[in-house]
Structures are given as C-alpha cells and as structure tokens.
Amino acid sequence: MNTKGILNPTIIARIALNIAASICIAYYFGTEGDPAWLFGCLCFLLLLCCPLNKNARSNPSGIPQKRMSIWLISILFALSVVLGHHIAITGSSYSGTADVNFISPYTGWDAIALALIAYGASTLISSLLSRISRKSFPAPCMDTISTRRVLAASLVLFLLWLPYLLAYWPGIIFYDTLNSLRQTLGVNPWVNHHPAAYTAFLGLFVHAATATGYSATTGMALYSITQMILVATGLSYCANWVAVRGRLKRVVVWALIGLFGLSSYIAAFSIAAWKDPIFSIALLIVSLRLFDLAWKKTAPNAAYLASVALLCFVVGVARSNGMIIELVLLLGLAVVMITQPQTRFMLMRTTAVLCATTVFVVALTGPGYQLLGISKAPKEESVGILLNQMARTAALDGNLSANDKKYMDSLLPLELYSECYRPTCTDLLKWDERFNGRALDNKGFFKHWLSMLARNPKLYFEAWELQTYGFWAVNRVDVNTYCDSFYAGPVNWSEDGLKASGELGIRPRNLLGDDNLRELFHVDGWFIPISWINWLLILLVLCLWRSGAKWAVIGLAPSLCLAGTLILSSPIWCSPRYAAEEQFLLPVIGLLFYMLLRRNVIQAPMQTPADSNRSST
C-alpha cells in the first residue's frame, strides 16, 4: 500500500473538501444531516476522490480536459440545488397563493454551499470523464430492426395494458378531452387551444362509431385502443432498437418490455385521452431516426425521409411547442451544415424534408386554420410565465410605473392580485371570471412586461423559479415523489365529471366489475423525475463530446429542445406528461452511457483509405 500517496497534502485536501461537499449535499437535498444519506454521499464522493484507472493516475488533478465545461455544468447544477432548497411549498402546489408558496431567505452559507456542491459535482463529472477515453465510442450495429420482433413485443405490451383499459373503460377521460369533443360534436366553436389537429383525430373515432350505430363511448374506446397500439409499437421499436444498436442480447428487449408493461404510470399514460402520448411517441421515434442518420453517415433513402416527414408533422400539429422544437432543430441542422461542409451530403435531404414539413405545419395551423374557421387560442395560453411574472410583481407590491399599474388594472383590479396570483401555475389566474384576457391582445403587452422586468428582476426570476422548478430541481421531495399525473382532472371517478361526459354520450365504467380488482391497476404510478433526466441529458452531451462521438448529440437534440421549451415556458411547476418523451428515451440514454464506458470491448473505428495512407507514412 502506498502510504505516501494517501498522505499527500493534495489528496488530504481533496478528501476534506469531499467530506464538506457531502455534508452540504445531504443537507440541501432535504435530509438535514440524515446519517444514512450523509454516509452514502460521503462514501460515494470519497470513492470518486481517488480514481484507480490509468487515465486518472496520469491526470493527478482528477479533472480531464474540458475543465470549463465541467465547472460550468457543476456550478449550474449546484445553483439549481441551492435554489430548489429555498423553494417553500407549504400550501397546495396548484392553488396555493404567494403567502404559502414562496422563496425562503438566502444566507451567506448558501454561497459556501454553492461552491462545495459545485466542487462535489465537478469531482463526479471529472471521475466519469476520466473513464471515457477519446475516440472510445464503439461502432453501433446498423442492422435493420426486425418488424416481426417489434410487433411481437408490441402485442405483449398491449396485453399487459389491457386490464387498465377494462378498469377505466373507455379510457381515462379528462375535462380537456370533453372540451375537444364538444368542438367535434358542434356544441362549441372550434378553437386551437387544444390543438385542432388532435381534436379532429379524436373526433374521427367518435363520429365513426355514431355513424355506424354505436355509442360515443365505443368511439372513445376505439380511440384508446388505437393510442395503445401506437404507444406500444413505439416503445417496442425503442426496446428493439436499443438491443440491436448496442449489440445486446435479446433478453434486454424483454426486460425493457417488462418495465414498460408493468409500469402503472406508462399503462395509464397509454389510455389517457391527452395529446401527449401520441406527441411523445412521435418525438421519440424522431430521435431514434436522427441517431441512425448520425451513425450511418450516409444520405438517407426515401423510406427514411417519408417517416421523418410524417413524424415531424405529428409533432408539429399535436402540441403547441412541437413547432418550436422543429424550428430549433431545423436551425441546429442548418448551423451544422454551414460550419461543417463535409456533413452536407448526409444532412441536406433530412434538413430539406424537415424544412418543408415545418413550413407546411406553419401554413396549416396559421392561414389554414383561419380559412377553416378555427379560432386562435387565447393569448393568455401562450404567455403563461410572462403573465405570472407580471402578476407576482403586482401581488407583492413591486415597483410599477403609473402606466404599468393602469395596464395591470385593466387585466384584473390591482387589489385582487394578492388573492388571484398562484406562484406555481397560471391556470387559476387566467380562468378567474374577473380576469380580462381581451386586454392581453393590446400590442403593449410586451412593452409593459419589459418595463416591469427592468424594475423588478428579482420578482421575475422568483416567478420563473416557482413555475418551472419541477423540470430542473433535483432536490425537491414533491418532484421526486410525484405520482398525481392522472388525478389532475379525469372524469372517470368524479360525480360532476361523469355527469359532464354523460351529456356527450360517454359513460365511463369499470368492465372488470369489481372495484377491488380496479385497485390492482391503480393509476398513481411513479416514474423517473424529469428534472433528473434533464441533468442526465446535459451530462451525456458532455460525455459524448469527450469521447469524440459528437454526431450522437443529433439524436438527443429533440429531447434537449423539449426540455428547453419546458424550462423556459412551462405552464405549471410539474407535469411529467409534458416531457414523457424524455422518460421513454431512458433506455437509449442508458445504452449510450453503457457504450461510452464499455472500454474492454471497444471496436476500432473503420479507417478510410486516406486514414490508412496517413498511418502508413
């Protein structure tokens, strides 16, 4: 045993810093010094303190290259932990007002904790990167995915989820679902609040059922079955894709199918009459298609381009942020082609198809909907965070100019903001009967928003924190234990909801017959929190960049764009369904980390003739 190395002052200092970082992490993660959690953090960081692999020994600092990236990510992560620790939700996480849901005061200790947590995070990232050598990413297997195996696994998933459909026949229906159905049935005028394309797709099944003598309940059941098939096929394709691309045994496919099939969260999601399941599966397959494009490094064929066009069309029309994701993705591909001319032959066709699809979606949802008589969504639906920032300023007596006060009073009487502003969600403010949404159409909205921002940056930042923390705070118990995705508005077990659905001819019931059996297939399931996945994605990008597998980042681009739209403009503090695609992408994320760390079976990259000539000289 080399005692000199252990007694090295640098090593001793690093151990001391890791102990301090462990204490800070344990406290700021809400454990307040819980011995078990503290001991776990301590052992983990001490293990990272003295990495044993060859790369780490050759780099005594324990920090490989890319120091700037490591410290930037570490500081941002530490900042998120400190911010998350000071978010106090003592009332309802949906309807609580600013006096019960607030930001607790900061102290000087937070600055010390920020530095120590950043150091601990940098130790973790550095140790991980020291185990990833450059050009270490193995060549994926680009064999064709077996259609027969995909269909077989899809059937297993469908059968595993079938009891949920029977227990909540004809599917889990929400008030949003009823609003869409009222439009398709002519009760309400068409409004592109809930995307009109999704509303038309939903109504297609109800109209088909009623036109053939069946009930609207049957129509909704047909919709749920179709959605189950689409979700099952998408997840089955993902499981088979992971096994084939990673050269893994077939047992991995069935392990993933078991995980997807036995998860009550995913099972309930497959029969939830939301726009999110179809959107999430379409975006997931877009990611897999982009991974294939990056790894194959050849111009795609017509079948590939057709699939990308169809999937991107679904993404663009199924949800309001789908078009934003496509625009950012399109911009990213264009930048890559401009800065890396050698990629044009590979990316040009895909970029052209994405561009054409995006233009078509913009034309359809803009002038097209207008010609069809479909009204635009109310403006308050697209400025949720901005509106809440202004409302917080008014509610907490921020600094407002006379013109700003007049404008805010035109939206809602100034004295009412303290009771109507909800820090974690905009819904109850914009739905208040006294709120004048028509005033938002005034062209001066952004002028007033900027004016109030200049005077109240702290209040604006706090408003953003409280409305988005579920997508970036990893140390919040309410985020990490969130299981209420399907109890936030279903009509299936609500007396008022059953009455409202009955007016449209839809009568939910339990076809299993016994409510005790229904309890076996509960819908309050847990799944990996979105905040953890978002930070995992950032770490994965850094690891891929380190290994030289920069091309693989193209496949992560849709998920990164999705995460960005939610972190910047989520309408509510936490709703996993908004980022379900990231949860479905977890097997792919795991595969990428496995391939990065699988150093003992790395395959040498194929050499081009030019490479061979250079090596021989």
Stockholm file with secondary structure:
# STOCKHOLM 1.0

chainA/1-617         MNTKGILNPTIIARIALNIAASICIAYYFGTEGDPAWLFGCLCFLLLLCCPLNKNARSNPSGIPQKRMSIWLISILFALSVVLGHHIAITGSSYSGTADVNFISPYTGWDAIALALIAYGASTLISSLLSRISRKSFPAPCMDTISTRRVLAASLVLFLLWLPYLLAYWPGIIFYDTLNSLRQTLGVNPWVNHHPAAYTAFLGLFVHAATATGYSATTGMALYSITQMILVATGLSYCANWVAVRGRLKRVVVWALIGLFGLSSYIAAFSIAAWKDPIFSIALLIVSLRLFDLAWKKTAPNAAYLASVALLCFVVGVARSNGMIIELVLLLGLAVVMITQPQTRFMLMRTTAVLCATTVFVVALTGPGYQLLGISKAPKEESVGILLNQMARTAALDGNLSANDKKYMDSLLPLELYSECYRPTCTDLLKWDERFNGRALDNKGFFKHWLSMLARNPKLYFEAWELQTYGFWAVNRVDVNTYCDSFYAGPVNWSEDGLKASGELGIRPRNLLGDDNLRELFHVDGWFIPISWINWLLILLVLCLWRSGAKWAVIGLAPSLCLAGTLILSSPIWCSPRYAAEEQFLLPVIGLLFYMLLRRNVIQAPMQTPADSNRSST
#=GR chainA/1-617 SS CCHHHHTCHHHHHHHHHHHHHHHHHHIIIIISSCHHHHHHHHHHHHHHHSCCSHHHHTSTTSCCSCHHHHHHHHHHHHHHHHHHHTEEECSCTTTCCTTTEEECCCCHHHHHHHHHHHHHHHHHHHHHHHTSCTTCCCCCCCCCCCHHHHHHHHHHHHHHHHHHHHHTBTCBCBHHHHHHHHHHTTSSCCBTTSCHHHHHHHHHHHHHHHHTTCCHHHHHHHHHHHHHHHHHHHHHHHHHHHHHHTTCCHHHHHHHHHHHHHCHHHHHHHTBCSSHHHHHHHHHHHHHHHHHHHHHCSCCCHHHHHHHHHHHHHHHHHSHHHHHHHHHHHHHHHHHHHHCGGGHHHHHHHHHHHHHHHHHHHHIIIIIHHHTTCBCCCGGGTCHHHHHHHHHHHHTTCCCCHHHHHHHHHHSCGGGHHHHCCTTBSHHHHTCTTCCGGGGGSTTHHHHHHHHHHHCHHHHHHHHHHHHGGGTCSSCHHHHTCCCTTSSSBSTTCHHHHHHHHTTTCCCBCTTCCHHHHHHTCSCCCCCCHHHHHHHHHHHHHHHHHHTCGGGHHHHHHHHHHHHHHHHHCSBSCCGGGGHHHHHTHHHHHHHHHHHHCGGGCCCCCCCHHHHHHHHC
#=GC SS_cons         CCHHHHTCHHHHHHHHHHHHHHHHHHIIIIISSCHHHHHHHHHHHHHHHSCCSHHHHTSTTSCCSCHHHHHHHHHHHHHHHHHHHTEEECSCTTTCCTTTEEECCCCHHHHHHHHHHHHHHHHHHHHHHHTSCTTCCCCCCCCCCCHHHHHHHHHHHHHHHHHHHHHTBTCBCBHHHHHHHHHHTTSSCCBTTSCHHHHHHHHHHHHHHHHTTCCHHHHHHHHHHHHHHHHHHHHHHHHHHHHHHTTCCHHHHHHHHHHHHHCHHHHHHHTBCSSHHHHHHHHHHHHHHHHHHHHHCSCCCHHHHHHHHHHHHHHHHHSHHHHHHHHHHHHHHHHHHHHCGGGHHHHHHHHHHHHHHHHHHHHIIIIIHHHTTCBCCCGGGTCHHHHHHHHHHHHTTCCCCHHHHHHHHHHSCGGGHHHHCCTTBSHHHHTCTTCCGGGGGSTTHHHHHHHHHHHCHHHHHHHHHHHHGGGTCSSCHHHHTCCCTTSSSBSTTCHHHHHHHHTTTCCCBCTTCCHHHHHHTCSCCCCCCHHHHHHHHHHHHHHHHHHTCGGGHHHHHHHHHHHHHHHHHCSBSCCGGGGHHHHHTHHHHHHHHHHHHCGGGCCCCCCCHHHHHHHHC
//
